[in-house]
Each structure stands twice: as structure tokens, then as C-alpha cells.
Amino acid sequence: MSASVENDAEALQASEAQNNVLRLRAILNSLSKLNEAGYFDQVENTIAELVTFLDSILEAALSDPNNENQKNNAFEVLSNIYQYICSPVDQAVVDVLSFELPKAVSKFSSISNRFSDMAISIIDQLIERCGPRDMHSSLCSALTYSSEMTEASNYIIPPLVGLSKVFMSTQRRHFEQARVAIPIILNVLKAVSLGSDDAETEGVFERAVEIANSIYAVCTKLEGDANEKLRALLGLYVLQCTALVSGSINYKAPSCHSIVLHLSRFSSYCGLSYLNLVTSYDVDAVASFVFGDKDSMSCLSFVKHGAALSVIWGYISDEIAHAGGEDLSAFKNVLLSNQIKRWQAIGTLKHILSSVNLPWELKKHTVNFLLCITDGHNSRKNEDEHSEWSTHMPNIYSALQAVKTVIMYAPDTELRKNSFDVLKRVLADIPISQRFDIFKALITNTDSSSMIAILIDLIRREMHMEICNNKPTGNEVLQTGDETFPELSFWNPSVLELVELVLRPPQGGPPSLPEQSDAVLSALNLYRFTLMTECTGKTNHTGVLSRRNLNKAYNEWLLPLRTLVTGILAENKNDYDQLAVDTVCTLNPMELVLYRCMELVEEKLKQSTS
């Protein structure tokens, strides 16, 4: 009985497969007859019928992934389409089919590689029959359509393969055709990189490398302005692809390394040296040169990331560096010896550290590279740091913000520690006269109490170093502006402004405790250090010893803070749950420093006569 049922099912499926092929042939024959009769309005309806039919075949094959008969039926339909196009059918019919078939058959790629290969064969035949120039727009349209596909990563492979062949086969206007297609390709690659798994993305980017190979092959045949513009376009494409593949395929996967290696081989030809990429590569200028007034930046949103990543991949892999024609040791030496170029490099590498799409492993290598080029022995003797600094300040500041984020959120202790070293080194590389302003901006734009504490402690260290480096001998008294001692950049009234920012926040009232306890403790330590140092040195660079500032600190900062701290400690004194114990342990050190600050202020107020 079961064998009979099975035989009936097989017969039914065989009949269904035959009916599908017969219906397909009927649609195609109808298409030929309507075209011969000149009923062009009905031709469009028949094309729509064909697309609907193919969609139904695809849906049946996908509805039951384990049903091999349905898959075979679908493959038989595609095979018949291929045979039809290869037959001596009227060229006008093929031309009409060329607009819709690339989209319709590429959808089948989501079933398996066998279907993808057949879709590629159909597109190849359309290119041969219709010519590469006419198929260019059809394939671009097919890629644009991919934004509506749920299985876009597989879908776009046949159109990508087709476009790589179109580029190679086109006889003229190569740059113009590439300029139209590349933004479409990059937008599709970006969509796929953000929404597909590694296995699917690998195949897409392998085809993306074929696009680069095709453009390179065309470039080598062109001269003059066409060559220059196409090379610039290839460079933009390579950098964007490098960024996308770095963020979408597992960093340790051999395929990721292989794709980046292939992309890096175009760098030298496109003039993308590591030094150029991190110091002078202007995405906006190159894009304007390539696209003119056309707004294409949406497709190039990760080019700056790609510029930074190209360097870091070379740092990770000697093979990749050699493929790009780079001498990494010489490159690092240039950055070590030239402060301006080092600043520019730091400003470029920030794009990796600030990206949410890139893996921590690449950020770790970026931090290690920054340690290499900021070794603490950088020379600035022959450079006008004051005039140059204003140009580079925005990039350095945003780079420090990115490093700060890594310190706060990196999952690994070593990475956080190394990032902290980078933070200190980059800050030390900033002109001393400008450094305090950067500290202040970083603190003002930080929400993390622990990070604010770290930055305030670094300021205290800078102040200590200034005093030690400018310590007078004998009976000399340290005076700001004295020719014997350079100006003390950190010893100024702005220090008290930072203390006030923490102890009396702009929104009013004392700080929130215990949430802000780290920042408050550091601010109190900074205030105590400043007060004691000014007293010992018999100076008042910060104004901390003026009666007005002493009263302000005592009445507006310290007293309200004491009231808050003692109140919280009293509430938790007899409570032994973990939260209460943690709160007491957190506030006890702060209480000790707070009372010491109050004692010092009270003592100075008694001595003060002004």
C-alpha cells in the first residue's frame, strides 16, 4: 500500500514538473508570437506573467527545503530558460527578456550554488546576445532591486558576476559606466555586510574582488584623464570594501585575510600608500574628482575606516603589507619622527576605535600600533607646534574620545590597559600650552564617573610634573612668567573650575552619590593637592588661596558635600545588606579626604587677612 502511495506521489510530481515546463514554453512561445505580431503592449503583460510564474516555482522550492523533487523541478525550469535564450529566437524577444530575467533568475540563488551557477549562465548568455552596454543598465537595476530581497546576499552574486564581465567587455565609456555601477554595488555590499552571516558574506565579497579585478584590467588599457579617474574610483571602491569586509566577516577567518590581501594588491596602483592614507587622503576631494557634483558620499561612508584599516591589516600581516608594496618599518619611523604626520595618523586611526561594527581584535591591533608610533620619545624640536595645533586639534580630540570609549568598554583587561597608555601618550604629544584645554573638554564631555576620575588624576600628575621640572633652587621662589622658569600651563584658575564642575555640578546641588563617588574623590584630591602645593610654594597661580575662593570652596562645595556624605553613611550604618556595605566602603575614603580639605581651608581662612 505504502509503495503504491509513493509511486503515485512520484507520478504526481513528475506530472507537475512536466506541466511547469509546458507552461513555461507556452509563455515563451506566446511572447515570440506577440512580438512578431507587433502587440508590444501585450508583450509587457506576458513578461509580467513569466515573472509571476517563476516566482511561484521559487516559492514552491523554498517552502519545503527538504523536497528535492521541487528543487529539481525549479532547476528544470531555469534550464529551459537558458536553452530558450541560446536558441535562434528573435533578438527583440531576448532584448525584452533582458530587462526582467536577471532579477527573476537571480532570486533562485537562495536555493543552492547550483541555481546560482545557472543564473550566472543565463546572464552570461544575455550579455552575449544583447551586448555588455545594454546589459549594464539591466544588471544595475537587478542590484538595486536587491534591497527588496530577504536573501539578498545570495541574490546579488549573479548580477555582480555579470557586471564584472560587462566591465571587461565594454569597448568604450568605461569610466562613465563604472561611475554609475560602483555606487550601486557599494550600497548593496553595505546592506549585505550588515545583515548576513559570514558564510554568505564571504561569497559576496569574493565576487566584489572580481569587480575590482575587472576595473583594474580596464584601467591598464586606458590613458590620461580616463585612467586617472578610473584609478581614483578603484581606490575608493577598494577602501570601502576593505572596511565592509573587516566588519562583516570573522577577523580570524582565512577568507577575510584572503579578501583583504587581494584588495591590498590594488593599493600601490591606485596611489594608496600607507603614509598617504593616514595623512593626506581626502575622501571628499577624491569623490568630487570622480563623481563631480553628484552626491555619492552615502555609498562611501566607510572609506575613511577603510583607509585606517588598510594600514592596520598591513601591521597585522607582513603578507598584506608586502602585497601593497609597503615597508612598514620605514612607515612607522616617519610617524615617530614627524609630529604633524603622527597627529594626522592618530586622527585617521580613530575611525577604527570609534566604530561599533568592527571587532575588538582589530581595535586591539590599532591600539598596539598607536603604542608603536607614540613611544614617548617623539621629537618636536623643529616644528611650530602652536601654529599647526589648531588645524589638527579637532581630529586629536575626537581620537582621544574614541580611545576613552575603548578604555571604558573593552572586554579585555590588556586592551584597556594599553588604551590607557595610548591616552597618556597622545595627551603628552599635545603642546603643553594646549594640553589643559583638551583635558577640560574631555572631562566636560564625559558621563562616566570613573573616566572623569582618571582624567582628573592625570591632570594632577601633570601639575606635579610641572612643579618638579620647574622647582627653584636655593631661596628662589617660583613665579609665573619668571624667565628662569617656563609658564606653568596647568597652574591656572581653570583647575578650580574643574573641581567645581564635579563638586557642584552645573545642574545644581551636590553631586549624586555614590554614583559619582570616583569623580568626587579625584576632585577632592586635586583640590587638596593644589591647596597644599600653593601653600608650600608660597604662590597663588590658581587663585585657590584667595579669601573669596576659600569661602566659596568651603560654603558651596565642601559643606554641602559633607551634609550629603554624613547623611548617606548614617542611613546605611546599621544596614548590613551588600548594597549598604558597598556604599559605606565607597564613601569612607571620600569622607577622610573631604574632612582633610575642610581642615586645610579652615586653617587658611584663619590666616587670611584679604
KABELSUL-V674809 format. One record per pair of residues at least 4 apart in sequence whose C-alpha atoms are under 8 Angstrom apart, sorted by the first residue. I is the first residue (numbers start at 1). J is the second residue. If there is no record, write none. Layout:
# KABELSUL-V674809
{{I;J} {I;J}}
This chain:
# KABELSUL-V674809
{{1;5} {2;6} {3;7} {4;8} {5;9} {6;10} {7;11} {8;12} {9;13} {10;14} {11;15} {12;16} {13;17} {13;69} {13;70} {14;18} {15;19} {16;20} {17;21} {17;73} {17;76} {18;22} {19;23} {20;24} {20;73} {20;77} {21;25} {21;76} {21;77} {21;80} {22;26} {23;27} {24;28} {24;50} {24;53} {24;77} {25;29} {26;30} {27;31} {27;46} {27;49} {27;50} {28;32} {28;50} {29;33} {30;34} {30;46} {31;35} {31;43} {31;46} {31;47} {31;93} {32;36} {32;89} {32;90} {32;93} {33;37} {34;38} {34;39} {34;40} {34;42} {34;43} {35;39} {35;40} {35;43} {35;92} {35;93} {39;43} {40;44} {41;45} {42;46} {43;47} {44;48} {45;49} {46;50} {47;51} {47;97} {47;100} {48;52} {49;53} {50;54} {51;55} {51;100} {51;101} {51;104} {52;56} {53;57} {54;58} {54;104} {54;105} {55;59} {55;104} {56;60} {57;61} {57;74} {58;62} {58;74} {58;107} {58;108} {59;63} {60;64} {60;70} {61;65} {61;67} {61;70} {61;71} {61;74} {61;111} {62;111} {67;71} {68;72} {69;73} {70;74} {71;75} {71;111} {72;76} {73;77} {74;78} {75;79} {75;115} {76;80} {77;81} {78;82} {78;105} {78;118} {78;119} {79;83} {79;118} {80;84} {81;85} {81;122} {82;86} {82;118} {82;121} {82;122} {82;125} {83;87} {84;89} {85;89} {85;94} {85;122} {85;125} {85;126} {86;125} {89;93} {89;94} {90;94} {91;95} {91;129} {91;130} {92;96} {93;97} {94;98} {94;126} {94;129} {94;130} {95;99} {95;130} {96;100} {97;101} {98;102} {98;126} {98;130} {98;135} {98;138} {99;138} {100;104} {100;138} {101;105} {102;106} {102;119} {102;122} {102;123} {102;138} {102;139} {102;142} {102;158} {102;159} {103;107} {103;142} {103;145} {104;108} {105;109} {105;119} {105;122} {106;116} {106;119} {106;120} {106;155} {106;156} {106;157} {106;158} {106;159} {107;154} {107;155} {108;112} {108;115} {108;116} {108;119} {108;155} {109;113} {109;114} {109;115} {109;116} {109;117} {109;119} {109;154} {109;155} {109;158} {110;115} {110;116} {110;151} {110;154} {110;155} {111;115} {112;116} {113;117} {114;118} {115;119} {116;120} {116;154} {116;157} {116;158} {117;121} {117;158} {118;122} {119;123} {119;158} {120;124} {120;158} {120;159} {120;161} {120;162} {121;125} {122;126} {123;127} {123;158} {123;159} {123;162} {124;128} {124;162} {125;129} {126;130} {126;131} {126;135} {127;131} {127;132} {127;135} {127;162} {127;166} {128;132} {130;134} {130;135} {131;135} {132;136} {132;165} {132;166} {132;167} {132;169} {132;170} {133;137} {133;166} {133;170} {134;138} {135;139} {135;166} {136;140} {136;163} {136;166} {136;177} {137;141} {138;142} {139;143} {139;159} {139;160} {139;162} {139;163} {140;144} {140;159} {140;181} {140;184} {141;145} {142;146} {142;156} {142;159} {143;147} {143;156} {143;159} {143;160} {143;184} {143;185} {143;188} {144;184} {144;188} {145;149} {146;152} {146;155} {146;156} {146;188} {147;152} {147;188} {147;191} {148;152} {149;155} {151;155} {152;156} {152;192} {153;157} {153;192} {153;196} {153;200} {153;201} {153;204} {154;200} {154;204} {155;159} {156;160} {156;204} {157;161} {157;203} {157;204} {157;207} {158;162} {159;163} {160;164} {160;185} {160;207} {160;208} {160;211} {161;165} {161;207} {161;210} {161;211} {162;166} {163;167} {163;211} {164;168} {164;210} {164;211} {164;214} {164;215} {165;169} {165;214} {166;170} {167;174} {167;177} {167;178} {167;214} {167;215} {167;218} {168;214} {168;215} {168;217} {168;218} {170;174} {173;177} {174;178} {174;218} {175;179} {175;226} {175;229} {175;230} {176;180} {177;181} {178;182} {178;215} {178;230} {179;183} {179;233} {179;290} {179;291} {180;184} {181;185} {182;186} {182;237} {183;187} {183;296} {183;299} {183;300} {184;188} {184;299} {185;189} {186;190} {186;237} {186;240} {186;241} {186;299} {186;300} {187;191} {187;298} {187;299} {188;192} {189;193} {189;204} {189;205} {189;241} {189;244} {190;194} {190;244} {190;299} {191;195} {192;196} {192;201} {193;201} {193;244} {193;245} {193;247} {193;248} {194;248} {196;200} {196;201} {197;201} {197;248} {197;249} {198;202} {198;248} {198;249} {198;250} {199;203} {200;204} {201;205} {201;248} {201;249} {202;206} {202;249} {202;255} {202;256} {203;207} {204;208} {205;209} {205;241} {205;245} {205;259} {206;210} {206;259} {207;211} {208;212} {208;241} {209;213} {209;259} {209;262} {209;263} {210;214} {211;215} {212;216} {212;234} {212;237} {212;238} {212;263} {213;217} {214;218} {215;219} {215;230} {215;234} {216;220} {216;231} {216;234} {216;266} {217;221} {218;222} {219;223} {219;227} {219;230} {219;231} {220;227} {222;226} {222;227} {223;227} {223;228} {224;228} {225;229} {226;230} {227;231} {228;232} {229;233} {229;289} {229;290} {230;234} {230;290} {231;235} {231;269} {231;270} {232;236} {232;270} {232;286} {232;290} {233;237} {233;287} {233;290} {234;238} {234;270} {235;239} {235;266} {235;267} {235;270} {235;272} {236;240} {236;283} {236;287} {236;300} {236;303} {237;241} {238;242} {238;263} {238;264} {238;266} {238;267} {238;306} {239;243} {239;302} {239;303} {239;304} {239;305} {239;306} {239;307} {239;310} {240;244} {240;300} {240;301} {240;302} {240;303} {240;305} {240;306} {241;245} {241;306} {242;246} {242;260} {242;263} {242;306} {242;309} {242;310} {243;247} {243;302} {243;303} {243;305} {243;306} {243;309} {244;248} {244;302} {244;306} {245;249} {245;256} {245;259} {245;260} {246;250} {246;251} {246;256} {246;309} {246;358} {247;357} {247;358} {247;359} {248;357} {248;358} {249;253} {249;256} {250;256} {251;256} {251;257} {251;359} {251;361} {251;362} {252;256} {252;257} {253;257} {254;258} {255;259} {256;260} {257;261} {258;262} {259;263} {260;264} {260;313} {260;320} {261;265} {261;319} {261;320} {261;323} {262;266} {263;267} {264;310} {264;320} {264;321} {264;323} {264;324} {265;269} {265;323} {265;324} {266;270} {266;324} {267;271} {267;272} {267;273} {267;324} {268;272} {268;273} {268;324} {268;325} {272;276} {272;277} {273;277} {273;324} {273;326} {274;278} {274;310} {274;311} {274;326} {274;331} {275;279} {275;280} {275;331} {276;280} {276;281} {277;281} {277;307} {277;308} {277;311} {278;307} {278;308} {278;311} {278;344} {278;345} {278;346} {278;347} {278;348} {278;349} {279;341} {279;344} {279;345} {279;348} {280;344} {282;286} {283;287} {283;303} {283;304} {284;288} {284;297} {285;289} {286;290} {287;291} {287;292} {287;296} {287;297} {288;292} {288;293} {288;294} {291;295} {291;296} {296;300} {297;301} {302;306} {303;307} {304;308} {304;348} {304;351} {305;309} {305;348} {305;349} {305;351} {305;352} {306;310} {307;311} {307;348} {308;312} {308;348} {308;349} {308;351} {308;352} {309;313} {309;349} {309;352} {310;314} {311;315} {312;316} {312;362} {312;365} {312;366} {312;369} {313;317} {313;320} {313;321} {314;318} {314;319} {314;320} {314;321} {314;322} {314;328} {315;321} {315;328} {315;365} {315;369} {316;365} {317;321} {318;322} {319;323} {320;324} {321;325} {321;326} {321;327} {321;328} {322;326} {322;327} {326;331} {327;331} {328;332} {329;333} {330;334} {331;335} {332;336} {332;372} {332;373} {333;337} {333;373} {334;338} {334;341} {335;339} {335;341} {335;342} {335;345} {335;373} {336;342} {336;373} {336;374} {336;375} {336;378} {336;379} {337;378} {337;379} {338;342} {338;379} {338;380} {339;343} {339;378} {339;379} {339;380} {339;383} {339;429} {340;344} {340;388} {341;345} {342;346} {342;373} {343;347} {343;392} {343;396} {344;348} {344;392} {344;395} {345;349} {346;350} {346;370} {346;395} {346;396} {346;399} {347;351} {347;392} {347;395} {347;396} {347;398} {347;399} {348;395} {349;353} {349;366} {349;399} {350;354} {350;398} {350;399} {350;402} {350;403} {351;355} {352;358} {352;362} {352;363} {352;366} {353;363} {353;366} {353;402} {353;403} {353;405} {353;406} {354;402} {354;403} {354;405} {358;362} {358;363} {359;363} {360;364} {360;410} {361;365} {362;366} {363;367} {364;368} {364;415} {365;369} {366;370} {367;371} {367;415} {367;418} {367;419} {367;422} {368;372} {368;418} {369;373} {370;374} {370;422} {371;375} {371;418} {371;421} {371;422} {374;378} {374;422} {374;425} {374;426} {374;429} {375;425} {376;425} {376;428} {378;429} {380;385} {384;388} {385;389} {385;431} {386;390} {386;431} {387;391} {388;392} {389;393} {389;430} {389;431} {390;394} {392;396} {393;397} {394;398} {395;399} {396;400} {397;401} {397;438} {397;442} {398;402} {399;403} {400;404} {400;423} {400;426} {401;405} {401;442} {402;406} {403;407} {403;419} {403;420} {403;422} {403;423} {404;408} {404;419} {404;420} {404;423} {404;451} {405;409} {405;410} {406;410} {406;415} {406;416} {406;419} {407;415} {407;416} {407;417} {407;419} {407;420} {408;416} {408;451} {410;415} {410;416} {411;415} {411;416} {412;416} {413;417} {414;418} {415;419} {416;420} {417;421} {418;422} {419;423} {420;424} {421;425} {422;426} {423;427} {424;428} {425;429} {426;430} {427;435} {428;432} {428;435} {430;434} {430;435} {431;435} {432;436} {432;489} {433;489} {434;438} {435;439} {436;440} {436;459} {436;489} {436;490} {437;441} {438;442} {439;443} {439;455} {439;459} {440;444} {440;498} {441;445} {442;446} {442;455} {443;452} {443;455} {443;456} {446;451} {446;452} {447;451} {447;452} {448;452} {449;453} {449;515} {449;516} {449;517} {449;518} {449;519} {450;454} {450;516} {450;518} {450;519} {451;455} {451;519} {452;456} {452;518} {452;519} {453;457} {453;518} {453;519} {453;520} {453;521} {453;522} {453;523} {454;458} {454;522} {455;459} {456;460} {456;519} {456;522} {456;523} {456;526} {457;461} {457;522} {457;526} {458;462} {459;463} {459;490} {460;464} {460;526} {460;529} {461;465} {462;466} {462;490} {463;467} {463;490} {463;491} {464;468} {465;469} {466;470} {466;488} {466;490} {467;471} {470;478} {470;485} {470;486} {471;478} {472;476} {472;477} {472;478} {477;537} {477;538} {478;482} {478;485} {478;537} {478;539} {479;485} {479;539} {480;485} {480;486} {480;487} {480;488} {480;541} {481;485} {481;486} {481;487} {482;486} {482;487} {488;492} {490;495} {491;495} {491;541} {491;542} {492;541} {492;542} {492;543} {493;497} {493;541} {493;542} {493;543} {493;544} {494;498} {494;542} {495;499} {495;542} {496;500} {496;527} {496;542} {496;544} {497;501} {498;502} {498;523} {499;503} {499;523} {499;524} {499;526} {499;527} {500;504} {500;505} {500;557} {501;505} {501;506} {502;511} {502;519} {502;520} {502;523} {503;510} {503;511} {503;520} {503;523} {503;557} {503;558} {503;561} {504;508} {504;509} {504;510} {504;511} {504;556} {504;557} {505;509} {505;510} {505;511} {509;560} {510;557} {510;560} {510;561} {510;564} {511;516} {511;520} {511;561} {512;516} {512;517} {513;517} {513;565} {514;583} {514;586} {514;587} {516;520} {517;521} {517;586} {517;587} {517;590} {518;522} {519;523} {520;524} {520;590} {521;525} {521;589} {521;590} {521;593} {522;526} {523;527} {524;528} {524;590} {524;593} {524;594} {524;597} {525;529} {525;593} {526;530} {527;531} {527;597} {528;532} {528;596} {528;597} {528;600} {529;533} {530;534} {530;542} {530;544} {531;535} {531;544} {531;545} {531;600} {532;536} {533;537} {534;538} {534;539} {534;540} {534;541} {534;544} {534;545} {535;539} {535;540} {535;545} {540;544} {540;545} {540;546} {543;549} {544;549} {544;550} {545;549} {545;550} {545;604} {546;550} {546;608} {546;610} {547;551} {547;605} {547;608} {547;609} {547;610} {548;552} {549;553} {550;554} {550;601} {550;604} {550;605} {551;555} {551;556} {551;605} {552;556} {552;557} {553;557} {553;558} {554;558} {554;559} {554;598} {554;601} {555;559} {555;560} {556;560} {557;561} {558;562} {558;594} {558;597} {558;598} {559;563} {560;564} {561;565} {562;566} {562;591} {562;594} {563;567} {564;568} {565;569} {565;587} {565;591} {566;570} {567;571} {568;572} {569;573} {569;583} {569;584} {569;587} {571;575} {572;576} {572;580} {572;581} {572;583} {572;584} {573;580} {573;584} {575;580} {575;581} {576;580} {576;581} {577;581} {578;582} {579;583} {580;584} {581;585} {582;586} {583;587} {584;588} {585;589} {586;590} {587;591} {588;592} {589;593} {590;594} {591;595} {592;596} {593;597} {594;598} {595;599} {596;600} {597;601} {598;602} {599;603} {600;604} {601;605} {602;606} {603;607} {604;608}}
